[in-house]
Amino acid sequence: MALSMHRESNSSGNRQQMDSSKYVRYTPEQVEALERVYTECPKPSSMRRQQLIRECPILSNIEPKQIKVWFQNRRCREKQRKESSRLQTVNRKLTAMNKLLMEENDRLQKQVSHLVYNNGYMRQKLHTVSTTATTDGSCESVVVSDQHQQQNPTPQHPQRDANNPAGLLAIAEETLAEFLSKATGTAPGPDSIGIVAVSRNCSGVAARACGLVSLEPTKVAEILKDRPSWFRDCRCLDVLGAIPTENGGMMELIYMQTYAPTTLAVARDFWTLRYTTSLPDGSLVICERSLTSSTGGPTGPPATCFARAEMLPSGYLIRPCDGGGSIIHIVDHIDLDVRIKCKQLFAWSVPEVLRPLYESSKILAQKMTMAALRHIRQIAQETSGEIQYSGGRQPAVLRTFSQRLSRGFNDAINGFMDDGWSIVTGDGVEDVTIAINSSPNKFLGSQYNSLAMLPSFGGVLCAKASMLLQNVPPALLVRFLREHRAEWADYGVDAYSAACLKTSPYAVPCARPSGFASNPVILPLAHTVEHEEFLEVVRLEGHAFSPEDIALSRDMYLLQLCSGVDENAAGACAQLVFAPIDESFADDAPLLPSGFRVIPLDPKSDGPTATRTLDLASTLEVGHGGVRPAGESDSGSYNQRSVLTIAFQFTFENHFRDNVVAMARQYVRSVVGSVQRVAMAISPSPCGSHLGPKPLPGSPEALTLAQWICRSYRIHTGGELLRVDSQRGDAVLKQLWHHSDAIMCCSVKSKASAVFTFANQAGLDMLETTLVSLQDIMLDKILDEAGRKILLSEFPKIMQQGFAYLPAGICVSSMGRPVSYEQAIAWKVLDDNDSYHCLSFMFLNWSFV
């Protein structure tokens, strides 16, 4: 009796506690009853919940509101379980992708070692030939113009000594002659004005432009020689020696370092001789070329973190105009596809998929040729007072802001060790790289000096990642990211970044999930003459997370640089860079840039379009550059790959370092996921093929093969592959061609690799190839190790039974992109005589990782 009263007392106390705190501890029987209802209806209505209480006596002591909370929590747990499963799947896919990249890296290392060996062997052979044929002038490999051909067949290289100015002058005169012949179109190099492909007779990539400005030649020459002021990829330019010439010119030994455009590539440096002189007609010439073992001259300084690129004769021809002003001829000719010979640089060799970055004359023209011309035009119009700026700031100050944003973003992407950057150990998934800069030298004498003086200041942290995009226009993606910040950004992270400018810069130690109250307000600040770049202030309307965060409810501001949003620009790299600022920021305000960069990867073509000219400056009038010729379709710009680089920087306190690292890594991953969703939404084709719609093959062989594929599938599996009303071959082929799943055939012969012979449009999209190039792809090259083992174990079953179901897995396209699929079916294709013809595969629900 006492025990019973004690239990009733406890039960009454529990009910009172339940009523006061609204918390219910459900019994196993109650949970089982609720789970049965959840299986049938995860989100029951109010009437359904009341009916449940009436029909189930064990739930009679629970209020309908508490039943509603249970279903809400149950749906939340289900969502978390699915998200955990999805992340585990992504982790497996990334692990497989990492393995593929490691295998590709090993292959490239072996290939580079073989090329280095062959290069050394060929150099030795050439040296032997040159010593035995010193009287044969044909051994000269230096290209010179007809007016400067050497009369003496003896090589002049012995005169080109580091301590011999006459040798340098000989190199400078040859460089001048070759540059002038290129500038006037009589030597190998650019074949017309604008963005051009390289002609057959020279290496590297080249571009040329011509324009008219209202500045005098000496002023133009001064601006062009200050390359860091207009070449955004220039990290530093040092003049290590200057030698005047008798004709009033100047020879300079130049060492220049350039940034890598993405985290997936290595930075370049140049060791060049720059020659400034004047011509008899009053024109000024600034020409430049690399000093190598073949040209002679002093040896450049070593650099362990750079790959030495070669600048072929390039420069500027500045002609005075009658009545004032100048006509500028710009030629850029660079070989960025260097052969890395140092073993320490093997890990930084360029992946095959990124080689177009160094083989595209469009990218060269945009970054160097047209950048120089546009910069001069900008200064010319600023000098004449034609440009009006808002905000009461001088044009030079606004240009400095743009340069600082670009330079800070490039520093974050590259993370040079000599700047103090070091890599933080990852969490096992190497999709995001975390680098930390705690060096005092980074902040002393800079805008971060006041922060660096804080005793708890730890430094700057950068979280960065790169990814390949398929069939996504860079301009459209960056424009969307600029105009719809709420779709990808986190208010808590922006609040933390802005807090570094306050007296107590670490009020927000980590990000808090929240969205923006509304889209940000963009306030224009300045733009370039041709509107290819915008400098603006972005106002983020503030709102507090909770009463204790009321201090964060005020508005936040970003200084933002946006470029490359013109979809008609040829080879344009799109970029969005921003940094938190105060509402009334000073000219020397601290800037910690973060942002996005999207670079198109134009495949190198050997077809007729390889020498096509996309005119950027065909007239001498000041106008918009980068406009395509009339009648040229722009659909092709949507059918290509691009590389996206993301970098976000944060300051941190020493005792908050681990928290900020975890926050930054998770934030970049969430941004990557948001960008992927945006890319899929704006991509013209859901399949993401860079090849575009493919024509339906109409040969008799294709019609017959389509009938064999469908007939064999029906014989082996008992099901229908297609639903065809007509038995005509063209109807079968048409439906097979447009089938939503990837269907492909390959020939399997003894003692030979299985190669693909046919694929429908989805199959070509999956392999990222064409029908012409399909036969160059082997089956064992697209399957990962697990897929090859499964296929090998199931192959006898396929040949005996006629078909087999293969589990989900990962394969790789011809472009090196991982592709996941939920299931695959393999079956024998029989001809009209029921003899084995080939093997067919169908990959269900495939998608790029």
N, C-alpha and C positions, 0 to 999 in steps of 0.2 A: 504493500500500500504506500509506504513512504517512497519507494523507488518510483512508483507510478506518479505520485504527486510531484516528485522532483522532475520527472520527464515533462509533465504538463507545464510545470513552472518554466523549464527551459524552453519548451515550445512556445509558450506565451511570450517569453522574453525575446525569442528569435523573431516572432511576428512583429513585436513592437519595434525591434531594431530594423526589420525589413521595411516597415511602414515609414520609419523615420529617415532611413538612408536610401530607400528605393533600391536596395541590393537584394537579390534572390540567389540562394544556393540551391540549384536544381538537383533533384534526385536522379539516379540513373534511369528510372522508369519515365520520369518527365522528359529527360533529354531524348530518350528513344522515341517518345511520342512526337516531340517537336521535330526530330530529324526526319521522321516519316513524312510529316507535312512539308518540311523544307525540300525533300526530294521531289515532291509533286509540284510545289509552288514556293520558290525561294522568296517571293515578295507578296505575301498574302494581304488582302485588303482588310479594312477595319471590320467589316461584316464577317469575313472569313475567320478572323482571330476570335471574335465573340462566339461564333459557331463552334470553333475548336474548344473553347472553354466549356461550353454547354455539353459537348459530346464526350469530352474526356474528363471524368471525375477527378483524376489525379492532378489536373490543372486548375481546379476550381478555386484554390487559395491564391492564385496568381492574377494580378490585375492585367487588363488588356494592354496597358501602356508598357508594362514590363515584358509582356510577350512580344510587343513591337521592338523593344530594345534587344531582346534575344535574337530576333531575326536580323536586325541590323548588324549586330556583332557577328552573327554566323556568316552573313554575306561578306563582311570585312575579312574574317578569317579565310574564307574561300578565295577572296581576291589576293590576300597575302600568299596563300599557298600556291596559287597559279603564278604569281610574280616570282616567287622563289624558284618554282620549276622552270620558268622562262629564263631566269638568270643563270640557273645551272646549265640549261641548254646553250645559252650564249657563251658561257664559260667553256663548255666542251668545244663549241665551234671556234672560239678564239684559240684554244689550245691546239686544235687541228691546224688553224691558219698559221700559228706560230711555227709549228713543225714544218709546214710547207715553206715558210719563209726561210727557216734555217737550212732546209735542203737546197733551196735556191741560192742562198748565200754561199754554201759550200761549193755548189757548182760554179758560181761566178768566181770564187777565189781560185779554184783550179784553172778556170779559163784565163784569168788574169795572169796567173803564174806562167801558164804556157805562152801567153802573148809576150810577157816580159822576156822570157827566154828567147823566143824567136826574134824579138826586137834587138836584143844584145847580139845575137848571132848575125843578123843582117847588118848591123852597124859595123861589126868586125869585118864582114865581107866587103862592105862599101869602102871602109878605110883601106883595105888591101888593094882594091881596084884603083882608088884615087892616088895611092903612092906609086902605082905602076903605070899610070896614064896621066901624068901631070900636064902633058902637052895637048891633051884632048879637051877642048873647050866644052864639049857636050856634057861633061860631068857636073857642070854648074847646075844647081837646082834652084837658084834664086831667080825669080821672075823680074825682069827689068823691061823698061819701055824701049822702043826702037831708037829713041834719041839718046839713050844712055847705055847702049850695049858696050861691053868692055872690048877695047881694041887689043889689050894684052891678055892672052889666054891663061896667064899664070893666076891662080886664085889669090884674091886679096885678103883672105881671112887672117894670114899671119900679121897684117898690119892692125887688126882689130884687137888691140891689147888694152887691158884695163888702164894702163898708165900711158896710153898713146892717144891723145886727142884727135890725131889725124885718122886713126882707125874708126873712132866714133863718128867723125865727120863723114867718112865714107859710107857708114851705115845710114846716117841721117840723110845724105843726098840720095841714096838708093830708095829710102823710105819716101822721100819727097816725090821722086819720079813715079814710083808705083802708086802713091796716093793720088797724084794729079791725074794719072791715066784712069784711075777708077772714078774720080770725081767727074771726069768728062766722058766716061763711058767707053774707053778704048782698051781696057785691060780686064782680065778676069775679076769677077766680083759681082756687085749688083748690076742687073741688066736694065733697070730703068728706075725712075723716081718712085719712091713709095716703099711699101713693104714688099720685099722680093724674095724669091728663092735664090739659092746660090747657083751660079752657072756651073757647067760641067767641068771647067778647068781649074777649080779652086776648092779648097776644103773649108770647113767651118760654116758659119751662117753670116749673112751680110744684109745690110739695109742702107738705104740712102734717102735723103730728103733735101728739099730746097725751099727756101722761104725768103721773104722780104721783111725787114724790120726797120724801124726809124732810128736806130742807134748807129753811132759811128763805128767803124771797124775796130778801133782800139778798145772801145768799151765792150763790144761783142767778144773780142778775144779774151778780155779780162774775165768776163762772166763764164765763158766756156772752159777756161783753165781751172776755174774753181769748181771742179766736178762734184765734190760733196754737197754743194748747195742745190744742185738740181738732179743728181743721180741718186735716187733714194736707196739703191742697193749698195752704195759705196760706204764702207765702214770707216776707212781712213785712206788718205793719200799723202804720202811723204815724199818730199823732194830731197833725195840723198846726195845730190851733186848737181852743180850748174857750171857749164863751161860756155863762155861767150865765143862767138865766131867772128871772123874778119868782116863778114858782110853785114854785121849788126844783128845777127840772129842769136839764138840761145839754145843750147842743148842741155837737157835736164834728165837725170836718172830718176825714174819714178817707181816707187813701190806702192801698189794699191791693193787693198783687201776689200772683197765684196761679200755681202751676206748671202747665205743660202736661202732660197725662196721658201723652203719647207723644212720640217724636221727630218724628212726622209732622205735628204741629200747633204752633201758636204759643201762648205763654202769654197770660193775660188780666190786666188790672188794672182797678181800680174807684176812682172818685172819688165819695165819698158824704157825705151828712149824716146823722149818727146823733143821735137825740133820745131822751134818757132822762127819764122823768117818772113821776109817780104819778097814779092815778085816785082819785076820791072814795071808792070802796069799799076803798081800801088796796092795790089791785093795782099792781104795777110794770110799766112798759112800756118796752121798748127797741125803737124802730123806726128804720128806715134806708132811704134811697133814694139813687139816683145824682143828682148835680147835672149837668144838661145844659143846652144852649142853650134847650131848651123849658121847663125848670123854672125857670131863672134861678139866681143864685148865683155865687160865685167860680169861676174856671177852675182846673181841677186841674193838677198838675205834669205835664209831658210825659214820655213814656217811649218810646224808639225801638224797643225789643225786645218791646213788648207791644201787644196789641190791646185797646182800651178797650171793656169790656163794660158792660152797664147792669143795675143792681139796681133793680127796681121795688119799690114799698112792701112791705117785709118786716119781720120782727122777732119779738119774744118778748113774750107776755102772761103775767105771773107772778102768780097769784092765791094769797093765803094760805089755808090750810086750817084749819078748826077743830081744835084739838088739836095743831097743829104740821104742818110740811111745806108743800109748795107744789104747785099744779097749773100745769103749763107748757103753753102753746099756742105752737107754733112754726110760722111761715109763711116759706117761702123762695120768692121769685119773681124769677127772673133771666132776662135775655135775653143769652145767650152768642153768639147768631148775629149778631155785629156785622158791619157793613159797613166793611171796611178802606178808608180813604180816603188813606192815606199811600202814596206810590209805593214807598218803601223797604220796605214790608211785603208787597208783592205776592208775593215768593218764599215767604212764610210763610202764605199763604192756605190754608184747610183744604181738603184734597181732598174731592171729593164723597162718596167712600166713607166718610169719617170724620164726616160731618155728623151722624149719629145721636148721636155723643158729646155734641153741643151741643143736641140736640133731645129728649133722654130725661129725663123727669121721674123715672124710676127711679134713674138715676145721680145726679141732683141730690139726691134724698131720701137715698140711701145715704151720699153724701159729706158732706152738710151737715145736713139735717134730722134724720135718725136718729143721725148722729154726735154732734150736740150733745146729744140726749136720752140716748144711751147713756153719754156722758162724765159727765153729771151723775149718772146712776144709779150709775156706777162709783164716783165720789167719795163719794156718799151711803153706799154700802155699806162702803166703806173706812173712812169716818168712824165708822160704827156698829160696826166690828169684825166684820162678817159674813164678810169675805173673809180667808182664811189663805193666806199665801204661803210658799213654800219658799225655802231659800237664805239666810234671815236678812236679807233686804233690805227696806227700806221700800217701800210701794206707790208713793210719789212717785218713787223712784229707778227702779223698773221701768218706770213710765210714761215717764220721761225716756229710758230706753234705747229704747223703742219709737218715741218721737218722733225721736230722733237717727237711728235706722235709716231711718225713712221720709224724713226731711229730707235725709239724705245720698244716698239713692237718687234722690230728686227732683232734687237738685242735679246728680247725674251725668247724668240723662236730659236735663235742660234745658241745662246747660252755658252759663250766662249769661256774657257777655263781661265784665260789670262785676265778676264774681267771679274773673276771671283766666283763663277757659278760652279756648283757641284750637284751631282745627281743624287736624289734620295732613293733608297731601296724601295721597290714597289711592294704591292700587297699580293703578288702572285699572278695578277692579270696585267700584262704589260701593254695595256691600251692607252694609258695616260702616263706621261712622263712628268715627274716632279723635280724641279731644280730649285736650289736655294742659293742666295747670294748674301753672305754675311760679312763680306769684306768691307772694312771701313773706307777703303779707297773709293768705293762706289758712291759714297755719300758725302765725303769731305769736299767742300767747295762746290757742292751742287745744291739743287733745290731740296734735297732730303737732309741737309745738314742739321736742321732743327730737330728732326725726328731721330737722327742717328745719335744725338747727344743724350737721349733718354737712356737711363741705366738699364732698363728692361728691353730696349729695342733689340730684336733678333735679326732683322734683315728683311729681304724681299723674297717672296716665294712665287714661283711660276709653274702653273699646271698647263701642259700643252699636249696636243694630239693632232695627228694627221690621218686623213681617210680619203679614199677614192670615191668619187661620185660618178654616176652613169646617167647620161642623157639629161643633165640638169644645167640649164643656162646659168653661168656664173652671175651675170648682171641681174637676172630675175631673182636668184636666191639672195643676193646681198640686198637688193631693194626690199625684199620681203622682211629680212632680218632687221633692216633699218626702220621700216614703217610699222612693224608688228612686234615690238620688243616684248610685249606681254606673253607672246607665244613661246618664248624660250628662256627669258631671263627670270631671275629670282630676286624679289624685292629685298629679302634679307641679305643676300650676298652683295647687292648694290649698297645697302646700308652699311655693311661692314667695310666695303671699299671706301665709301665716303667718310667713314669715321676716322680714317688715317689722317685726315686734314684737320681734325679737331684737337682741342687742347688735351683731351683724354681720348687718344686715338683708338682704344681697344674696348669700346663700350659694347660691341657686338662680337663675341668670341667665335661664333659659328653661325652658319646660315640657318634660317628658320623658314619652313615651307610657307609660302604665301604668294599670291599673285599681285599684279598691279591694279590699283583702283580703276585706272583707265589707261589708254595708250599714251605714251609720252608726247609732250609738246616739243616740236622741233623749231628752233629759232635760228634762221639763217644768219651766218656771220660773214662769210666770204666764199667766193668761188673763183676758179680759174677762168681765163678768157674763153676757152672753148667748152666750159661747163663739164669737163671730164672729172673734176674733183671739187668736193664741197667741204667747207669747214663750217661747223654749226654747233650751237649749244642746245643740249637736250634737257628739258625740265621734267623730272619725275615727281609726280604729285605724291606727297608723303601721307602715310597713314600708320597709326600705331598698331602693334601686334596685341598689346595688353596695356593696362593702366600704368605699369612700371616702365613701359617703353614710350611714354608720351613725348619724350624728347626727340624721338625719331619721326614724329609726325610732320615735321616741316619738310618742304620740298628739297629734293636733291638735284644736282646739276652735273652734266657730263659735257666735256669738250669732245666732239666727234668729228672724225675725218672719214669721208665716204668717197670712193672713186670706182670707176669702171662700171657704172650702172647703165651706160648706153649700150643697148643690145646690138646696135649697128657698128660698134667699134670693132675693128679687125684685130683678133688676138688679144683682146683686152683682159687684163687681170683685174678682178673685182676685189675690193677690200673695204672693210668696215672696222675702224680703230677708234676707241674711245677711252677716256680717262676721267675720273671724278675730279671736280673742281668746286670752289666756293662760288656763291652767287656773283660776287664782285671779285673775280680772280685777277691777280696782277700779271704783268707781262712776264715775270719770272716765276709764275705759280708752279708748284710741284705737279708733275705729271707722271702717272704710273699706267702706261697704256695696256689695254687688252683688246681682243677683237678676233676678226675672221679674215682669212685671205683665200680666195678661190682662183686657181690658175688653170686655164684650159690646157688640155694635153692634145695638141693636134698631131695625129699620126703622120709620120713621114711618108709621103706619097711619091711614087715613081711615075705616076701617070702624067697626062698632059697638064693637069692642074698644078703640078709641082712648080712650074715656072710662071704661073699666073701672077700678075701684078695687081695688088690691091692698092690703089692710089691714095696716098695720104696728103700729098702736097704737090699736085700736078701743075699748079699755077703759082705765081709769085704774089698773089693777093693773100692777105690775112683772112683766113676762114676756118671753118670747122675741119679738124682732121679726123682721120679714122672713118670716113664715110665710104661705104661700098659703092662701087660703080653701079650705075643704073642697070636694072635688069638682072642683077645677081641675086639669086634666092638666098634667104637667110635660114632656110630650114635646116641646112647642114650644121649650123651652129648648135642646134639642139640635139644633135646626134653624135655626141662625142663625150669623151671622159674628161674629168677635171679632178684636181687634187685640192682638198680643203684642209687648211691648217688653222687650228684654234689655239689661242694662248690667252690665259688670264693670270694677272699678277696681283699679289696681295702683300701687304706688310704684316708683320706678326711680332708678338712679344716672345721672349725666350720660353716662358713657362706655358705658352699657348701653342707652341710649334706643332706638336702632334695633332692637336685639334684642328688647326688650320690646314695641315696637310690632308687630313681625312676629309675635311669640308671641301677643299679645292678639288681633290680627286673625284669625289662624288658629284660635285657640281659640274665639272667638265663632262663627266659621263652622261649626266642628265641633259646637258646642252647638246652633246653628240646625238642622243636619242631624239631630241626635239628637232634637230636639223635633219636627221634622216626622215622623220615624218613629214617635215616641210618639203624636203626634196622629192619624196614620193608623190606628194600632193601636186607640186608644180611641174613634175616631169610630164612632157607631152605623151609619153608611152609608159604604161604601167610595167611593161617588161623591162624598160630601161635599156633598150638596145641602142648602141651607138651606130648601128648600121642602118637603122630605119626600116621601113616596110620592104620586104623582099619579094621579087617577082615570083609568080607561081611557075615552077618548071613544067614545060609542056612537051617534052620529048617522049617518043613511044616507050623508051626504057623506063621513064619515070611513071608513066601510066600503068605499065605492066607490074612494076615493083609495088605500087600502091595496092593493086589487087592482090598480089601475093601476100603482102603484110597483113591485110585485113582477113583474108581467107585463112592464113596460118593461125592467126590469133583465135579465130572462131573454132578451128579444128582442135587446137591444144587446150584452150581454156573453157570452151563451151559457151562463151559470151560473145557479144558483138562489140567490136572496137568502135564502129561508126553506125549511125542510123541513116542509111542511104535509101531513098525511095527508088532511085534509078540505079541500075547495075552498070551504067556506062562508066568507062574507065575515068573520064574526065571528072565526073561527079564524085567518084571515090577519091581521086587525087585531091580535088578541091577541099573536101571535108577533112581529109587527112592533113592537108597542108595547114588548115586553119584550126586544127585541134588545139584545145587549151593546154594540154600536157605536152611535154617535150618528147617527141618520138624520133628515134634515130636508128640507123642500121650500120653495122660494121662487118667487115669480112674477117673471118677467123680461119687462118690457114696454118698448117703445121710449119714450124721453124720460121715463122714470120710474125711480126707484131700486128695486132688487130688495128686496122685503120677504118675510119668512118667513111661511108660511101653515100649516105643520104641522111637528111634531117629535115623535119618540117620547120615552119617558121619559129615556133616556140623552141625547138631544139637548137636552131641557129642563134636565137636570142640567148639561150642558156650558155652555149659554147662561145658566144660573142665572136662569130665568124661568118663567113659567107659560103655559098655552095662551092665556089671556086677554090677556096682555101680549106674546105672541109677535109679533103683527102690528105692534108698535111698533119692532121691531128690523130694521134694514136690513143686507143682506149685506155691503156695502162697509164697514160700521162694525165688523164683527167680524174681518175679515181685515186682516193687516198689509200694508205696502206691497209686500213680496215676494209675498205670497199674491194680492194684487189683480193684480199684473203677470202672474203665472202663469195665473190664471184668464182674464185678458183675452187672453193669447196662445193659450190652449187653447179659448176659446169657439167659434171657427169649427169646430174639430174636433169639439166636442161636438154642435153643431147638424147637422153633416154625417154624422159617423160614428155619433152617438148617445150616445157616452160618452167619457171620458178619465180617465186616472189622474194624480192630482196628487201631487207629492212631499211629504215631511214639512215641517212649518212650524209657525207660531205664530199663533193667533187670540186674541181677547179676548172675555170674557163680558160680559153686560150690566152686571155689577157692577164691571167694570174689571180682572178678574183674567186674567192670561195663561194660555192653554191650549195645550199642545203635542200634536201628533198625528203618528203615524208615516207615515200615508198617507191620502189622500182619494180618493174615487171620485165623479165627477159624471156624471149621465146624464139624458137627456130622458125625461119622463113623458108617455106617450101615452094618450089617452082611448080609448073603445070604437071611435071612428071613425078611429083612428090619427092623430089630429091632436095637435099640440103643446099640452100643458096647462100644464106647469110644469117647473122644473128641480129635480132631487133630488141631495142630497149625502150621503155616508156617510164619517164620520171614524173611522178605525181606531186603536185603542189610544190614546185621548186621556187626558190627565191634566193637572191643574192644576200650574202651575210653582211 
